Amino acid sequence: MKKGKRLKLLPFTILLSALSFTVYVPGILLMQNARNEISIQIQDIEKQIESLEEVNRELSAEVENLRNA
């Protein structure tokens, strides 16, 4: 009788395993995609900071030239 109950539960167990797999794997893929997107955004922000620092240096040099003129 125990063996019969196990066989009856087998389809449910397989279905539950498949369902958890279909939820788990896309979740991991979404997290990886989000990490990649955040990494790209961080790189863009770093480039903007470098650009602003360059503009700041140029403006500081120009202000210094105007003071000395």
Secondary structure, DSSP 8 states (H G I E B T S, - for coil): -HHHHHHHHHHHHHHHHHHHHHHHHHHHHHHHHHHHHHHHHHHHHHHHHHHHHHHHHHHHHHHHHHHH-
